[in-house]
Amino acid sequence: MPAARHVTIAGAGIGGLTLALCLARAGFTSTVLERSPALEEVGAGIQLSPNASRILIALGLAEALAPAVVAPAGMDVRSASSGALLAAATLGETAAQRWGSPWWVIHRADLLAALAAAAAREPAITIETGSAVATVMAVADGFDLTLEGGERRHIAVLVGADGIRSAVRRGLGDPAAPIFRHRSAFRATLPMAAVPAVLRGDRLGLWLGPDAHLVHYPLRGGSLFNVVAIIGDPAPVAGWRAPGEASVLAQRLSGWDAAPRQLIAAVDEWQRWSLADRPVWFGPGQGAATLIGDAAHAMLPFVAQGGAMAVEDAAVLAACCAAGPHDLAGAFRAYEGARRGRVARIQSLAGRNGAIYHLRGPAAFARDTAIRLLGGRGLLAQQDWIYAHRA
Ligand SMILES: Cc1cc2nc3c(=O)[nH]c(=O)nc-3n(C[C@H](O)[C@H](O)[C@H](O)COP(=O)(O)OP(=O)(O)OC[C@H]3O[C@@H](n4cnc5c(N)ncnc54)[C@H](O)[C@@H]3O)c2cc1C
């Protein structure tokens, strides 16, 4: 295979592995360089909305994912202080019909395992674990990479899928750090049997409180429960991710309804993530290099779309390569042009949602009234442009 049909991808996360699979289907080979010694993910869940599930299904992953996913029957939005139900939306089969593909939740480890297993079966894909890109330099006929440890590689075509602290993004010309957005996510999973009875079941829950909100949903056929609590936070934790102190969370949610307080009290172990984003940037706009996923447009998780955007990016980038296999630099520019508007719009919606979710006082009362008026159907209709999208 000539060099131009071979793509080097930095990062074997959701974006990098999906891209390798999409490229293989389009007739390209790839080498995926992954920093971690093994392909594994943190013990937390992820929502996979129809715009993403459609792409994974088209890749032939439906069967592999079936035992791992849950399609929640619905979503309940509640006031955290009173416990009052503000809106209830139907998901399940209704969502699959409305948006043409299922609305899933899945444990990240299960998603990554399914992607990794599909990649392992694909002769066009080589995954090198324990290979962290340290530096990238554009040269006349491609890119010189240095891996941590000192190994050097010369490659023709490069995609950075190496997450929010992307070394490829730095090497392509953006040395800026992610921007901390004064919020932290406390994430945990617990057995369904340990969940307070009133919250058990197959629905997704969203609780809105002053300067905090909570999301929960079932995982792994309903045997496991995923909890994410987001609180306002003045400073990032060292290393951006650390064990979370249950006492901090309990204190911050002390004025909340009994059910969510019982839920957080049932958790044994929290992970605390400092939340950040980065301006949308795909690279310098020249040569056969680009960025996908969080490397290009890390966003706050308040529309649950960061992973979905990485999956969409992968599908669009591979389609552009297939349409212009003899000019991959041109194909990459076409991909960047196709994606810029959508990811910027979703990124700014995520920022706005974060502010709205955490309102307090009269502003929170006005928000709750607006949600009641919209109702579950109205809330879902607002998401049509995100979920119905066919990348
Ligand atoms: C609290 C929270 C909840 C979220 N919930 C959702 C949700 O419900 N739905 C959703 O769609 N998204 C969600 N997201 C966002 C989602 O997790 C990310 O957008 C998604 O993981 C991005 O995928 P990625 O492949 O671009 O990057 P990553 O998942 O960060 O993967 C990057 C990969 O690159 C590797 N890597 C890093 N540096 C190097 C290097 N120098 N060389 C080689 N490899 C490297 C890493 O080890 C990793 O494997 C959430 C995020 C947070 C913080």
The ligand as an ORCA input file, in Angstrom:
! r2SCAN-3c Opt
* xyz 0 1
  C     -17.651     13.862     33.399
  C     -17.683     13.607     31.932
  C     -18.792     13.012     31.364
  C     -18.860     12.818     29.989
  N     -19.971     12.222     29.464
  C     -20.070     12.069     28.122
  C     -21.231     11.456     27.560
  O     -22.150     11.051     28.284
  N     -21.284     11.324     26.192
  C     -20.279     11.750     25.370
  O     -20.378     11.603     24.150
  N     -19.149     12.315     25.893
  C     -19.030     12.477     27.235
  N     -17.894     13.026     27.775
  C     -16.823     13.448     26.866
  C     -15.978     12.272     26.402
  O     -15.492     11.550     27.496
  C     -14.795     12.752     25.572
  O     -15.203     13.759     24.705
  C     -14.212     11.597     24.770
  O     -13.632     10.658     25.637
  C     -13.172     12.114     23.781
  O     -12.618     11.034     23.086
  P     -11.201     11.161     22.400
  O     -10.948      9.839     21.762
  O     -11.151     12.392     21.586
  O     -10.185     11.430     23.595
  P      -9.824     10.516     24.832
  O     -10.975      9.705     25.263
  O      -9.190     11.428     25.834
  O      -8.721      9.520     24.263
  C      -7.413      9.966     23.969
  C      -6.492      8.767     23.914
  O      -5.190      9.230     23.548
  C      -4.222      8.691     24.424
  N      -3.124      9.652     24.472
  C      -3.046     10.813     25.177
  N      -1.889     11.448     24.920
  C      -1.214     10.671     24.044
  C       0.034     10.802     23.391
  N       0.832     11.863     23.605
  N       0.441      9.831     22.529
  C      -0.363      8.739     22.294
  N      -1.566      8.564     22.900
  C      -1.991      9.527     23.757
  C      -4.960      8.525     25.740
  O      -4.319      7.568     26.565
  C      -6.334      8.066     25.249
  O      -6.370      6.675     25.041
  C     -17.794     13.219     29.156
  C     -16.658     13.800     29.722
  C     -16.596     13.992     31.101
  C     -15.364     14.615     31.688
*
